[in-house]
Amino acid sequence: MTPKQKYLFDVTGYLHLKNVLSPEELRNTQAAIERCRQTPPDQLPPGIHRNGEGFSYGFSFDKALEALTLHPVTWHMIKELTGGKPRLNRGTLAINTNEKRQITPLHCAREDLGWLTRRYEVKDGQIFANDLVAFFHFTDVFPGDGGLVVIPGSHKSEFERPEGLFFPDLDNPDPELHPAMINITPRAGDVVLISELLTHGVLVWKPKDRDRRFLILRYKTQYFQDEQGNKNPLPEEVLARLSPETRELTEPAFYTDVKEIAKQERVTLTIN
Ligand SMILES: O=C(O)CCC(=O)C(=O)O
């Protein structure tokens, strides 16, 4: 990461990376998402399920989407932030429409999953984070549209968040934003990379003529133990169609092991 990126990630808990996808990558991923959206539920590839407005394990619908798990722009950041020991543990394709009229309340891994389980540290000029999320965007978000809101700097918060401070009425679909909060507005092709310790939520999607399409890629360290135990948390039917490189990325490993893919600067998927 550049000194500027490190500084911004450290001080805010997120990075808004612009124009990560090339025009070709954007075209191919957008086309894949539209195909996924139009596929009847019973014809989706094994392991992909409609999940509210999105598709669980949707990243495995098409190689154009799967390739984003190792995208050259984010790959070196994921490796650096996890101390060279990355593991992909989920990849949901999300589509927000105006039909959902409720905000997603503020949350973060510290609050949801226990403060002892997640780390954000800096040592010898290196940032270490054991829970990261990359949001790849395929449609534009403009100011006023809704979408992701974050409390910058909250990944380092030492205090309990006072209840009702930011969204006192969760039934209000259009709350006024507290000045400590910002609404991130990525355009198609941008990526927002966050520490899952960053407090974030989602505003109601306002446009009626456009939806919000994005991929949620979750990374842990390879030795992070999930609720499922120390085995690969991805379903076997999803693992079966991944390229060997992505499959290796999903594998848990001992903390001293170095995965073969983690030695690579640029990873090209082998198409099975
Ligand atoms: O919709 C978003 O941008 C964020 C979704 C979210 O809150 C999450 O994946 O934890």
The ligand as an ORCA input file, in Angstrom:
! r2SCAN-3c Opt
* xyz 0 1
  O     -24.617     -2.594      1.823
  C     -23.472     -2.324      2.160
  O     -22.781     -1.501      1.536
  C     -22.856     -2.957      3.389
  C     -23.457     -4.265      3.751
  C     -23.060     -4.617      5.149
  O     -23.381     -3.911      6.060
  C     -22.212     -5.754      5.423
  O     -21.931     -6.527      4.504
  O     -21.781     -5.931      6.583
*
